[in-house]
Amino acid sequence: MPAPVLGFLYPGYAAEDDYPRMASMLRTPVEAVVVHTSVGEDAHRVDALLDLGGAQRLQEGAAALKGRDVAAAIWACTSGSFVFGWEGAREQVRWITDVLGVPASSTSFAFVEAIKALGLRRVAIAATYPDDVANAFATFLGEAGIEVLSVRGEDIITAAEVGTLGRERVISFVRAGDHPDAEAVLVPDTALHSAAWIEDLEEALGKPVLTANQVTMYEALRLAGLLEAQEGIGTLFRSGATGAHGAGRE
């Protein structure tokens, strides 16, 4: 029997190899299919991000997954979803669902699901983004009742640059973005490689670390009914938690 297929709509090219890497680490055999959605300007700037997550780009990406019999589909982009606000991000999910007719979500909602699954209340954000974009993520989380204790941005403008960051740089800026009272540190941006370093990040900080590609894979598995306890991809996967259902999705 072929492995279940999970679909990821990924803008451009940066750290999309995290998805097949994580799929190879899972106890449950799955196939991670990445469709590269179109990009106008590669910039962590609100106007560019609103264009990046527009209806035509997402619908075209979803259409490219038709015929692949995906069990779930995720808009694998954090900033290109939370900048739309809660209701706007819900509408993005509807665009995907209308095309594919399967459960769908986005990375922004995946963070909310992961936080609730672990029973967390207070978090810190260590973002690659400029401060205004990082603060927009904090606002989005606040709409879900999550308390953000601190926000630190690295002021990196392009996803292309983020995709080049190595292990030591990632651990350094995530550590710098921690807050002593935070129960976890969130690391948004699916352009950032993290799959190979999540355990290292948690060891360095002594607490759960949730990264964009990690929570995106988690959400795809959850929506497909394929979650089980899993070593090697952080506290979130070790817990095997299914979390709160329906946070912002259709």
NUVEXFI-275413 format. One record per residue: residue in one letter; z, x, y of N, C-alpha, C in turn; residue number from 1. Coordinates in Angstrom, 1 decimal. Each point is the difference from the previous one (the first is absolute). Last residue first. Example, Ala and Ser with C-alpha at 12.3 -4.5 7.8 and 13.67 -1.06 7.14 Angstrom:
2
<atom "S" <7.1 12.8 -2.2> <0.0 0.9 1.1> <0.8 -0.8 1.1> 2>
<atom "A" <-0.1 0.3 -5.7> <0.0 -0.9 1.2> <0.0 0.9 1.2> 1>
***
This chain:
250
<atom "E" <8.6 -11.2 25.6> <-0.5 -1.3 -0.4> <0.1 -0.1 -1.5> 250>
<atom "R" <3.2 3.2 3.2> <-1.3 -0.1 -0.7> <-0.3 -1.4 -0.3> 249>
<atom "G" <4.2 1.8 2.0> <-1.2 0.1 0.9> <-1.3 -0.2 -0.6> 248>
<atom "A" <3.9 0.5 -3.0> <0.3 0.5 1.3> <-1.3 0.2 0.8> 247>
<atom "G" <1.0 -1.6 -4.8> <-0.6 -0.8 1.0> <0.2 0.5 1.4> 246>
<atom "H" <3.5 1.2 -3.9> <-1.4 -0.4 -0.1> <-0.4 -0.8 1.2> 245>
<atom "A" <3.7 4.1 -1.2> <-0.1 -1.3 0.5> <-1.5 -0.4 0.1> 244>
<atom "G" <1.5 3.7 -3.7> <0.2 -0.3 1.4> <-0.1 -1.4 0.4> 243>
<atom "T" <-0.2 3.0 -4.2> <-1.2 -0.8 0.4> <0.2 -0.5 1.4> 242>
<atom "A" <1.9 4.7 -2.6> <0.3 -1.3 0.6> <-1.3 -0.7 0.4> 241>
<atom "G" <1.0 4.4 -2.2> <-0.7 -1.0 -0.7> <0.1 -1.4 0.6> 240>
<atom "S" <1.9 4.7 0.9> <0.7 -1.2 0.0> <-0.7 -1.1 -0.8> 239>
<atom "R" <-2.0 4.2 0.9> <1.0 0.1 -1.0> <0.8 -1.3 -0.2> 238>
<atom "F" <-3.2 0.5 3.4> <-0.6 -0.3 -1.3> <1.0 0.2 -1.1> 237>
<atom "L" <1.4 0.7 4.5> <-0.6 -1.3 -0.1> <-0.5 -0.3 -1.4> 236>
<atom "T" <1.7 4.3 1.1> <1.0 -1.0 -0.3> <-0.6 -1.3 -0.2> 235>
<atom "G" <-3.4 4.1 -0.8> <1.1 -0.4 1.0> <0.9 -1.1 -0.5> 234>
<atom "I" <-3.7 2.0 -2.5> <-0.6 -0.5 1.2> <1.1 -0.6 0.9> 233>
<atom "G" <0.8 1.9 -4.5> <-0.9 0.9 0.7> <-0.6 -0.4 1.3> 232>
<atom "E" <1.8 -3.4 -4.2> <0.5 1.3 0.5> <-1.1 0.7 0.8> 231>
<atom "Q" <0.9 -5.4 -1.1> <-0.9 1.1 -0.1> <0.6 1.3 0.6> 230>
<atom "A" <0.4 -5.8 -1.6> <0.7 1.2 0.4> <-0.8 1.3 -0.3> 229>
<atom "E" <-2.8 -4.4 0.7> <1.1 0.4 -0.9> <0.6 1.3 0.5> 228>
<atom "L" <-4.1 -4.1 1.5> <1.1 0.9 0.3> <0.9 0.3 -1.2> 227>
<atom "L" <-4.1 -3.0 0.6> <0.0 1.2 -0.8> <1.1 1.0 0.2> 226>
<atom "G" <-2.0 -4.3 2.2> <1.0 -0.3 -1.1> <0.1 1.2 -1.0> 225>
<atom "A" <-2.6 -0.5 4.2> <-0.7 -0.1 -1.2> <0.9 -0.3 -1.2> 224>
<atom "L" <1.7 0.8 4.4> <-0.8 -1.2 0.1> <-0.8 -0.3 -1.3> 223>
<atom "R" <2.6 4.0 0.3> <0.9 -1.2 0.0> <-0.9 -1.3 0.0> 222>
<atom "L" <-2.2 4.2 0.3> <0.6 -0.3 -1.4> <0.8 -1.2 0.0> 221>
<atom "A" <-1.6 1.3 4.2> <-1.1 -0.4 -0.9> <0.5 -0.3 -1.4> 220>
<atom "E" <3.1 1.8 3.1> <-0.4 -1.4 0.3> <-1.1 -0.5 -0.9> 219>
<atom "Y" <1.3 4.6 -0.4> <1.0 -0.9 -0.4> <-0.4 -1.5 0.2> 218>
<atom "M" <-2.8 3.3 1.8> <-0.1 -0.1 -1.4> <1.0 -1.0 -0.6> 217>
<atom "T" <0.5 0.9 4.5> <-1.3 -0.8 -0.2> <-0.2 -0.1 -1.5> 216>
<atom "V" <3.6 2.6 1.5> <0.3 -1.4 0.0> <-1.2 -0.9 -0.2> 215>
<atom "Q" <-0.6 4.8 0.1> <0.9 -0.4 -1.1> <0.3 -1.5 0.0> 214>
<atom "N" <-2.6 1.9 3.5> <-0.7 -0.1 -1.2> <0.8 -0.4 -1.2> 213>
<atom "A" <2.2 0.7 4.2> <-1.0 -1.1 0.1> <-0.8 -0.1 -1.3> 212>
<atom "T" <5.1 1.7 -0.2> <-1.2 0.5 0.7> <-1.1 -1.1 -0.2> 211>
<atom "L" <5.7 0.7 -0.3> <-1.1 -0.9 -0.3> <-1.2 0.5 0.8> 210>
<atom "V" <5.0 2.0 -1.9> <-1.1 0.1 1.0> <-1.1 -0.8 -0.5> 209>
<atom "P" <5.7 0.5 -1.0> <-1.3 -0.5 -0.3> <-1.0 0.3 1.2> 208>
<atom "K" <4.0 3.4 -0.5> <0.0 -1.5 0.1> <-1.5 -0.4 -0.3> 207>
<atom "G" <1.5 4.6 0.7> <1.1 -0.6 -0.7> <0.1 -1.5 0.1> 206>
<atom "L" <-3.2 3.6 1.6> <0.7 -0.9 0.9> <1.2 -0.6 -0.6> 205>
<atom "A" <-2.9 3.0 -2.4> <0.3 0.7 1.3> <0.8 -0.8 0.9> 204>
<atom "E" <-1.5 -1.8 -4.2> <1.0 1.1 -0.2> <0.3 0.6 1.3> 203>
<atom "E" <-3.4 -3.2 0.1> <1.3 -0.6 -0.2> <1.1 1.0 -0.3> 202>
<atom "L" <-4.4 1.6 0.6> <0.5 -0.6 1.2> <1.4 -0.6 -0.2> 201>
<atom "D" <-2.3 1.6 -3.7> <0.5 1.1 0.8> <0.6 -0.5 1.3> 200>
<atom "E" <-2.1 -3.1 -2.9> <1.3 0.5 -0.6> <0.6 1.1 0.9> 199>
<atom "I" <-4.3 -1.6 1.2> <1.1 -1.0 0.3> <1.3 0.5 -0.6> 198>
<atom "W" <-4.6 2.2 -0.1> <1.2 0.5 0.7> <1.1 -0.9 0.2> 197>
<atom "A" <-4.6 -0.7 -1.8> <0.5 1.1 -0.7> <1.4 0.5 0.5> 196>
<atom "A" <-2.4 -3.7 2.1> <0.3 -0.3 -1.4> <0.7 1.2 -0.8> 195>
<atom "S" <-1.7 -0.2 4.8> <1.4 -0.1 -0.3> <0.3 -0.1 -1.5> 194>
<atom "H" <-3.9 0.6 4.5> <0.3 0.3 -1.4> <1.5 -0.1 -0.2> 193>
<atom "L" <-2.6 -2.6 4.0> <0.9 1.1 -0.3> <0.2 0.1 -1.6> 192>
<atom "A" <-2.4 -3.5 2.4> <-0.8 1.3 0.1> <0.8 1.2 -0.4> 191>
<atom "T" <1.8 -4.5 0.4> <-0.7 0.2 -1.3> <-0.9 1.3 0.0> 190>
<atom "D" <4.4 -1.7 2.9> <-1.3 0.6 0.2> <-0.6 0.4 -1.4> 189>
<atom "P" <5.5 -0.7 1.4> <-1.3 -0.8 0.0> <-1.2 1.0 0.1> 188>
<atom "V" <5.2 0.3 -1.6> <-1.0 0.9 0.4> <-1.4 -0.7 0.0> 187>
<atom "L" <5.8 -0.9 0.0> <-1.3 -0.5 -0.3> <-1.0 0.9 0.6> 186>
<atom "V" <5.3 0.3 -1.9> <-0.9 0.5 1.0> <-1.4 -0.5 -0.4> 185>
<atom "A" <5.4 -1.8 -1.1> <-1.3 0.5 -0.5> <-0.8 0.5 1.2> 184>
<atom "E" <4.3 -1.6 0.7> <0.1 0.0 -1.5> <-1.3 0.5 -0.6> 183>
<atom "A" <2.5 1.2 4.9> <-1.1 -0.6 -0.7> <0.1 0.0 -1.5> 182>
<atom "D" <2.9 2.1 3.4> <0.4 -1.3 -0.5> <-1.1 -0.8 -0.7> 181>
<atom "P" <-0.7 4.5 2.0> <1.2 0.1 -0.9> <0.4 -1.4 -0.6> 180>
<atom "H" <-5.1 1.2 1.2> <1.2 -0.4 0.8> <1.2 0.0 -0.9> 179>
<atom "D" <-5.4 2.5 0.1> <1.1 -0.7 -0.7> <1.1 -0.4 1.1> 178>
<atom "G" <-4.2 2.6 0.6> <0.0 -1.4 0.4> <1.1 -0.8 -0.7> 177>
<atom "A" <-0.8 4.7 -0.8> <0.3 -0.1 1.4> <0.1 -1.5 0.4> 176>
<atom "R" <-1.3 1.0 -4.4> <1.4 0.4 0.2> <0.4 -0.2 1.5> 175>
<atom "V" <-4.5 -0.5 -1.0> <0.8 -1.1 -0.6> <1.5 0.2 0.2> 174>
<atom "F" <-3.0 3.4 1.2> <0.0 -1.1 1.0> <0.7 -1.2 -0.5> 173>
<atom "S" <-0.3 3.8 -2.9> <0.7 0.4 1.3> <0.0 -1.2 0.9> 172>
<atom "I" <-2.3 -0.3 -4.1> <1.4 0.0 -0.2> <0.7 0.2 1.3> 171>
<atom "V" <-4.6 0.4 0.1> <0.4 -1.4 -0.2> <1.5 -0.1 -0.2> 170>
<atom "R" <-2.0 4.3 0.3> <0.0 -0.7 1.3> <0.5 -1.5 -0.1> 169>
<atom "E" <-0.4 2.6 -3.9> <1.1 0.5 0.8> <0.0 -0.7 1.4> 168>
<atom "R" <-3.5 -1.1 -3.2> <1.3 -0.3 -0.4> <1.1 0.4 1.0> 167>
<atom "G" <-4.9 -0.5 2.1> <0.5 0.4 -1.3> <1.5 -0.3 -0.2> 166>
<atom "L" <-4.5 -2.1 3.0> <1.4 0.5 0.1> <0.5 0.3 -1.4> 165>
<atom "T" <-4.4 -2.0 1.4> <0.1 1.5 -0.3> <1.4 0.5 -0.1> 164>
<atom "G" <-1.2 -4.6 1.2> <-0.4 0.3 -1.4> <0.1 1.5 -0.4> 163>
<atom "V" <0.6 -1.6 4.5> <1.1 -0.3 -0.8> <-0.2 0.4 -1.5> 162>
<atom "E" <-3.6 0.4 3.1> <1.0 1.1 0.2> <1.2 -0.3 -0.9> 161>
<atom "A" <-3.3 -3.3 0.1> <-0.5 1.2 -0.6> <1.0 1.1 0.1> 160>
<atom "A" <0.9 -4.1 2.2> <0.3 0.0 -1.4> <-0.5 1.3 -0.7> 159>
<atom "T" <1.2 0.0 5.3> <-1.0 -0.4 -1.0> <0.5 0.0 -1.4> 158>
<atom "I" <2.8 1.0 4.0> <-0.9 -1.1 0.3> <-0.9 -0.4 -1.1> 157>
<atom "I" <5.2 1.9 0.5> <-1.3 0.5 -0.6> <-1.0 -1.2 0.2> 156>
<atom "D" <5.0 0.4 1.2> <-1.1 0.0 1.0> <-1.3 0.6 -0.5> 155>
<atom "E" <4.5 -1.0 -2.1> <-0.5 1.4 0.1> <-1.2 0.1 0.9> 154>
<atom "G" <4.6 -3.4 -0.2> <-1.4 0.1 -0.2> <-0.5 1.5 0.2> 153>
<atom "R" <4.7 -3.3 -1.1> <-0.5 1.3 0.4> <-1.5 0.1 -0.3> 152>
<atom "V" <4.5 -3.7 0.4> <-1.4 0.1 -0.2> <-0.4 1.4 0.5> 151>
<atom "S" <4.7 -3.1 -1.7> <-0.6 1.1 0.7> <-1.5 0.0 -0.3> 150>
<atom "L" <2.9 -3.4 -1.7> <1.0 0.7 0.8> <-0.6 1.1 0.9> 149>
<atom "V" <-1.4 -5.0 -2.2> <-0.6 1.4 0.2> <0.9 0.7 0.9> 148>
<atom "E" <0.4 -4.6 -3.2> <0.5 0.7 1.1> <-0.5 1.4 0.0> 147>
<atom "I" <-2.0 -4.9 -1.9> <0.4 1.4 -0.4> <0.4 0.7 1.2> 146>
<atom "G" <-1.9 -4.6 -0.4> <1.4 0.1 -0.1> <0.5 1.4 -0.4> 145>
<atom "A" <-4.6 -1.5 0.9> <0.4 -0.3 -1.4> <1.6 0.1 -0.2> 144>
<atom "E" <-2.2 1.0 4.1> <-0.4 -1.4 -0.2> <0.4 -0.4 -1.5> 143>
<atom "G" <0.5 4.5 1.4> <1.1 -0.9 0.6> <-0.3 -1.4 -0.2> 142>
<atom "L" <-3.2 3.2 -1.3> <1.1 0.0 -0.9> <1.1 -0.9 0.5> 141>
<atom "F" <-3.6 0.8 2.9> <-0.5 -0.8 -1.2> <1.2 -0.2 -1.0> 140>
<atom "T" <0.7 2.9 3.7> <0.0 -1.5 0.4> <-0.4 -0.9 -1.2> 139>
<atom "A" <-0.2 4.7 -0.6> <1.4 -0.5 0.0> <0.0 -1.4 0.4> 138>
<atom "F" <-4.2 2.0 0.2> <0.5 -0.2 -1.4> <1.4 -0.5 -0.1> 137>
<atom "A" <-1.7 1.2 4.2> <-0.6 -1.3 -0.5> <0.3 -0.3 -1.4> 136>
<atom "N" <1.2 4.2 1.8> <0.9 -1.1 0.5> <-0.5 -1.4 -0.4> 135>
<atom "A" <-2.7 3.8 -0.9> <1.2 0.0 -0.8> <0.9 -1.1 0.3> 134>
<atom "V" <-3.7 0.7 2.8> <-0.4 -0.6 -1.3> <1.2 -0.1 -0.9> 133>
<atom "D" <0.7 2.1 4.1> <-0.3 -1.4 0.2> <-0.4 -0.7 -1.3> 132>
<atom "D" <0.8 4.8 0.1> <1.2 -0.9 0.1> <-0.3 -1.4 0.1> 131>
<atom "P" <-3.5 3.1 -2.6> <0.6 0.0 1.3> <1.1 -1.0 0.1> 130>
<atom "Y" <-0.9 1.5 -5.0> <-0.6 -0.6 1.2> <0.5 0.4 1.3> 129>
<atom "T" <1.4 0.9 -4.7> <-0.9 0.9 0.5> <-0.6 -0.4 1.4> 128>
<atom "A" <5.0 -1.3 -1.9> <-1.4 -0.4 0.0> <-0.8 1.2 0.5> 127>
<atom "A" <5.0 -1.9 -1.9> <-0.6 1.3 0.3> <-1.5 -0.1 -0.1> 126>
<atom "I" <4.6 -3.5 0.5> <-1.5 0.2 -0.2> <-0.3 1.4 0.4> 125>
<atom "A" <4.6 -2.8 -2.1> <-0.6 0.9 1.1> <-1.5 0.1 -0.3> 124>
<atom "V" <3.9 -4.1 -1.4> <-0.9 1.1 -0.3> <-0.3 0.8 1.2> 123>
<atom "R" <3.3 -4.2 -2.5> <-0.1 0.9 1.2> <-0.9 1.2 -0.4> 122>
<atom "R" <0.9 -3.5 -3.2> <0.1 -0.7 1.3> <-0.3 0.8 1.2> 121>
<atom "L" <-1.0 -0.5 -5.9> <0.4 0.8 1.2> <0.0 -0.8 1.3> 120>
<atom "G" <-1.0 -0.8 -5.0> <1.1 -0.6 0.6> <0.5 0.8 1.2> 119>
<atom "L" <-4.0 0.5 -3.0> <1.1 0.9 -0.1> <1.3 -0.5 0.6> 118>
<atom "A" <-4.0 -2.6 0.3> <0.3 0.2 -1.4> <1.1 1.0 -0.3> 117>
<atom "K" <-1.5 -0.8 4.4> <0.8 -1.1 -0.5> <0.3 0.2 -1.5> 116>
<atom "I" <-2.7 3.1 2.1> <1.3 0.1 0.6> <0.9 -1.1 -0.5> 115>
<atom "A" <-4.6 0.0 -1.3> <0.8 1.2 -0.6> <1.4 0.0 0.5> 114>
<atom "E" <-3.0 -3.2 1.8> <0.4 -0.3 -1.4> <0.8 1.1 -0.6> 113>
<atom "V" <-1.7 0.8 4.3> <1.0 -1.1 0.1> <0.5 -0.3 -1.4> 112>
<atom "F" <-3.6 3.0 0.4> <1.2 0.6 0.4> <1.2 -1.0 0.0> 111>
<atom "A" <-4.3 -1.6 -0.9> <0.5 0.7 -1.1> <1.3 0.7 0.3> 110>
<atom "F" <-2.5 -2.2 3.4> <0.8 -0.9 -0.8> <0.6 0.7 -1.2> 109>
<atom "S" <-2.9 2.6 2.5> <1.1 -0.4 0.8> <0.9 -1.0 -0.7> 108>
<atom "T" <-4.0 1.4 -2.0> <1.0 1.0 -0.1> <1.2 -0.3 0.9> 107>
<atom "S" <-2.8 -4.0 -1.9> <-0.4 1.2 0.7> <1.2 0.9 -0.1> 106>
<atom "S" <-2.2 -4.3 -3.2> <1.0 0.4 0.9> <-0.5 1.2 0.9> 105>
<atom "A" <-1.4 -4.1 -4.3> <-0.3 1.1 0.9> <1.2 0.3 0.9> 104>
<atom "P" <-2.0 -2.9 -4.8> <1.1 0.4 0.9> <-0.4 1.2 0.8> 103>
<atom "V" <-4.2 -2.7 -1.4> <1.1 0.6 -0.7> <1.2 0.3 0.9> 102>
<atom "G" <-4.7 -1.6 1.1> <0.7 -1.0 -0.8> <1.1 0.5 -0.9> 101>
<atom "L" <-3.5 2.0 3.3> <0.2 0.4 -1.4> <0.8 -1.1 -0.9> 100>
<atom "V" <-1.2 -0.6 4.8> <-1.2 0.7 -0.6> <0.2 0.1 -1.5> 99>
<atom "D" <3.5 -1.7 2.7> <-1.1 -1.0 0.0> <-1.3 0.6 -0.7> 98>
<atom "T" <3.9 2.7 0.6> <0.2 -1.0 -1.1> <-1.2 -0.9 0.0> 97>
<atom "I" <0.1 3.1 3.5> <-0.2 0.7 -1.3> <0.1 -1.0 -1.2> 96>
<atom "W" <1.0 -1.5 4.4> <-1.4 0.4 -0.1> <-0.4 0.6 -1.3> 95>
<atom "R" <4.5 -1.0 0.9> <-0.8 -1.2 -0.3> <-1.4 0.3 -0.1> 94>
<atom "V" <3.0 3.3 1.5> <0.1 -0.2 -1.5> <-0.8 -1.2 -0.4> 93>
<atom "Q" <0.2 0.9 4.6> <-0.8 1.1 -0.7> <0.1 -0.3 -1.5> 92>
<atom "E" <2.7 -2.7 2.7> <-1.4 -0.4 0.0> <-0.9 1.0 -0.7> 91>
<atom "R" <4.5 1.0 0.6> <-0.1 -1.0 -1.0> <-1.5 -0.5 -0.1> 90>
<atom "A" <1.2 3.0 3.4> <-0.1 0.7 -1.3> <-0.1 -1.0 -1.2> 89>
<atom "G" <0.6 -1.7 4.3> <-1.3 0.6 -0.1> <-0.2 0.7 -1.3> 88>
<atom "E" <4.2 -1.8 1.1> <-1.0 -1.1 -0.4> <-1.4 0.6 -0.1> 87>
<atom "W" <3.5 3.0 1.2> <0.3 -0.6 -1.3> <-1.1 -1.0 -0.4> 86>
<atom "G" <-1.6 3.9 3.2> <1.2 -0.8 0.0> <0.1 -0.8 -1.3> 85>
<atom "F" <-3.3 3.5 1.2> <-0.4 -1.4 0.2> <1.2 -1.0 0.1> 84>
<atom "V" <0.4 4.7 -0.9> <-0.3 -0.2 1.4> <-0.5 -1.4 0.3> 83>
<atom "F" <1.1 1.5 -4.5> <1.2 -0.4 0.8> <-0.4 -0.2 1.5> 82>
<atom "S" <-3.4 1.5 -3.1> <0.5 -1.4 -0.3> <1.1 -0.3 0.9> 81>
<atom "G" <-2.2 4.2 0.1> <-1.1 -1.0 0.1> <0.4 -1.3 -0.4> 80>
<atom "S" <3.0 3.7 -0.6> <-0.2 -0.3 1.5> <-1.1 -1.0 0.2> 79>
<atom "T" <0.8 1.1 -4.6> <1.2 -0.5 0.7> <-0.3 -0.3 1.5> 78>
<atom "C" <-3.1 0.0 -4.7> <0.1 0.5 1.4> <1.2 -0.5 0.6> 77>
<atom "A" <-2.7 -1.3 -4.2> <0.8 1.2 -0.1> <0.0 0.7 1.3> 76>
<atom "W" <-0.7 -4.9 -2.1> <-0.5 0.7 1.1> <0.9 1.2 0.2> 75>
<atom "I" <-0.7 -2.5 -4.8> <0.9 0.4 1.1> <-0.8 0.6 1.1> 74>
<atom "A" <-0.3 -3.3 -4.9> <-0.7 0.9 1.0> <0.9 0.2 1.2> 73>
<atom "A" <-0.1 -1.6 -5.8> <0.6 -0.1 1.4> <-0.7 0.9 0.9> 72>
<atom "A" <-1.6 -0.6 -4.4> <1.2 -0.9 -0.2> <0.7 -0.2 1.4> 71>
<atom "V" <-5.5 1.1 -1.0> <1.3 0.5 0.4> <1.1 -1.0 -0.2> 70>
<atom "D" <-5.1 0.4 -1.2> <1.1 -0.7 -0.7> <1.4 0.6 0.4> 69>
<atom "R" <-4.6 1.1 1.6> <0.8 1.0 -0.6> <1.2 -0.6 -0.8> 68>
<atom "G" <-3.3 -2.4 2.7> <-0.6 0.5 -1.2> <0.8 1.0 -0.7> 67>
<atom "K" <0.7 -0.3 5.1> <-0.4 -1.1 -0.8> <-0.8 0.5 -1.3> 66>
<atom "L" <1.6 2.7 3.8> <0.8 -0.1 -1.2> <-0.4 -1.1 -1.0> 65>
<atom "A" <-2.0 0.7 4.3> <-0.4 1.2 -0.9> <0.8 0.0 -1.2> 64>
<atom "A" <1.0 -3.2 3.4> <-1.3 -0.3 -0.7> <-0.4 1.1 -1.0> 63>
<atom "A" <3.6 0.7 2.9> <0.4 -0.9 -1.1> <-1.2 -0.3 -0.8> 62>
<atom "G" <-0.8 2.5 3.9> <0.7 0.8 -1.0> <0.4 -0.9 -1.2> 61>
<atom "E" <-1.9 -2.2 3.7> <-1.0 0.9 -0.7> <0.6 0.8 -1.1> 60>
<atom "Q" <2.9 -2.5 2.7> <-0.7 -0.9 -0.9> <-1.1 0.8 -0.7> 59>
<atom "L" <2.6 2.3 3.2> <0.8 -0.4 -1.2> <-0.8 -0.8 -1.0> 58>
<atom "R" <-2.0 1.2 4.2> <0.2 1.2 -0.8> <0.8 -0.4 -1.3> 57>
<atom "Q" <-0.8 -3.4 3.1> <-1.2 0.4 -0.6> <0.2 1.2 -0.9> 56>
<atom "A" <3.7 -1.7 2.6> <-0.4 -0.9 -1.1> <-1.3 0.6 -0.7> 55>
<atom "G" <3.3 3.5 2.5> <-0.7 -1.2 0.3> <-0.6 -0.7 -1.2> 54>
<atom "G" <2.6 4.3 0.9> <0.5 -1.1 -0.9> <-0.6 -1.3 0.3> 53>
<atom "L" <-1.2 3.9 2.6> <0.1 0.5 -1.4> <0.3 -1.1 -1.0> 52>
<atom "D" <0.2 -0.7 4.7> <-1.3 0.0 -0.5> <-0.1 0.3 -1.4> 51>
<atom "L" <4.1 0.3 2.1> <-0.4 -1.4 -0.1> <-1.4 -0.2 -0.4> 50>
<atom "L" <1.6 4.4 0.7> <0.6 -0.6 -1.2> <-0.3 -1.5 -0.1> 49>
<atom "A" <-1.3 2.4 3.9> <-0.8 0.4 -1.2> <0.5 -0.6 -1.3> 48>
<atom "D" <2.4 -0.9 4.0> <-1.4 -0.6 0.0> <-0.8 0.4 -1.1> 47>
<atom "V" <4.3 2.0 0.4> <0.1 -1.5 -0.3> <-1.4 -0.6 0.0> 46>
<atom "R" <0.7 5.0 -1.5> <0.1 -0.6 1.3> <-0.2 -1.5 -0.2> 45>
<atom "H" <-0.5 4.3 -2.9> <1.2 -0.8 0.0> <0.3 -0.5 1.4> 44>
<atom "A" <-4.9 1.4 -2.2> <1.0 0.2 1.0> <1.2 -0.9 -0.2> 43>
<atom "D" <-5.3 0.8 -1.4> <1.1 0.5 -0.8> <1.1 0.3 1.1> 42>
<atom "E" <-4.1 -3.6 0.5> <0.5 1.2 0.5> <1.3 0.4 -0.8> 41>
<atom "G" <-2.7 -3.2 -2.3> <-0.7 0.2 1.3> <0.4 1.4 0.5> 40>
<atom "V" <-0.2 -1.7 -5.2> <0.8 0.4 1.1> <-0.8 0.2 1.2> 39>
<atom "S" <-0.1 -2.6 -5.3> <-0.7 0.7 1.1> <1.0 0.3 1.1> 38>
<atom "T" <1.5 -0.2 -5.2> <-0.5 -1.0 1.0> <-0.5 0.9 1.2> 37>
<atom "H" <0.5 1.1 -5.4> <0.2 0.5 1.3> <-0.6 -1.0 1.1> 36>
<atom "V" <2.2 -0.6 -5.1> <-1.2 -0.3 0.8> <0.3 0.5 1.4> 35>
<atom "V" <2.2 1.0 -5.2> <0.1 0.1 1.4> <-1.4 -0.3 0.6> 34>
<atom "V" <3.0 -0.9 -4.8> <-1.3 0.0 0.6> <0.1 0.0 1.5> 33>
<atom "A" <3.1 1.1 -4.6> <0.1 -0.2 1.4> <-1.4 0.2 0.6> 32>
<atom "E" <2.2 -1.5 -5.0> <-1.1 0.7 0.7> <0.1 -0.3 1.5> 31>
<atom "V" <3.9 0.2 -4.2> <-0.7 -0.7 1.0> <-1.2 0.8 0.5> 30>
<atom "P" <4.4 -0.1 -4.0> <-1.4 0.4 0.4> <-0.6 -0.9 1.0> 29>
<atom "T" <5.3 1.1 -0.6> <-1.0 -1.1 -0.2> <-1.4 0.5 0.3> 28>
<atom "R" <3.5 2.9 0.9> <0.1 -0.3 -1.5> <-1.0 -1.1 -0.4> 27>
<atom "L" <-1.0 3.4 4.2> <0.7 -1.2 -0.4> <0.1 -0.2 -1.5> 26>
<atom "M" <-2.3 3.5 2.7> <1.5 0.3 -0.2> <0.7 -1.2 -0.6> 25>
<atom "S" <-4.7 0.0 1.4> <0.2 0.9 -1.1> <1.4 0.3 -0.4> 24>
<atom "A" <-1.0 -2.5 3.9> <-0.4 -0.8 -1.2> <0.1 0.8 -1.3> 23>
<atom "M" <0.7 2.1 4.2> <1.1 -0.8 -0.4> <-0.3 -0.9 -1.2> 22>
<atom "R" <-3.5 2.7 1.7> <1.1 0.8 -0.4> <1.2 -0.8 -0.5> 21>
<atom "P" <-3.7 -2.2 1.9> <-0.2 0.4 -1.4> <1.1 0.9 -0.5> 20>
<atom "Y" <0.5 -1.1 4.5> <0.0 -1.2 -0.8> <-0.3 0.3 -1.5> 19>
<atom "D" <0.0 3.3 3.6> <1.3 -0.4 -0.4> <0.0 -1.1 -1.0> 18>
<atom "D" <-3.9 1.6 2.4> <0.2 0.6 -1.4> <1.5 -0.3 -0.5> 17>
<atom "E" <-1.6 -1.1 4.5> <-0.3 -1.0 -1.0> <0.2 0.5 -1.4> 16>
<atom "A" <0.6 1.9 4.8> <0.9 0.2 -1.2> <-0.2 -1.1 -1.1> 15>
<atom "A" <-3.5 0.7 3.5> <1.2 0.8 0.4> <0.8 0.4 -1.2> 14>
<atom "Y" <-4.5 -3.2 2.1> <0.4 1.0 -1.0> <1.1 0.8 0.5> 13>
<atom "G" <-1.7 -5.4 1.3> <-0.4 1.4 0.1> <0.4 0.9 -1.1> 12>
<atom "P" <2.5 -4.4 -0.1> <-0.8 0.4 1.2> <-0.4 1.4 0.0> 11>
<atom "Y" <1.1 -3.5 -4.2> <0.5 1.2 0.7> <-0.9 0.4 1.1> 10>
<atom "L" <1.5 -3.9 -3.9> <-1.0 0.1 1.1> <0.6 1.1 1.0> 9>
<atom "F" <0.8 -1.1 -5.5> <0.5 0.5 1.3> <-1.1 0.1 1.0> 8>
<atom "G" <1.3 -2.4 -5.2> <-1.0 0.3 1.0> <0.7 0.4 1.3> 7>
<atom "L" <0.9 -0.1 -5.7> <0.6 -0.3 1.3> <-1.0 0.5 1.1> 6>
<atom "V" <-0.2 -1.4 -5.6> <-0.6 0.7 1.1> <0.7 -0.5 1.3> 5>
<atom "P" <1.2 0.5 -5.7> <-0.1 -0.8 1.2> <-0.5 0.8 1.2> 4>
<atom "A" <-1.4 1.7 -4.8> <1.2 -0.1 0.8> <-0.2 -0.9 1.2> 3>
<atom "P" <-2.6 -0.8 -4.8> <0.0 0.9 1.2> <1.2 -0.2 0.8> 2>
<atom "M" <-0.3 -0.5 -5.4> <0.0 -0.8 1.2> <0.0 0.9 1.2> 1>
***
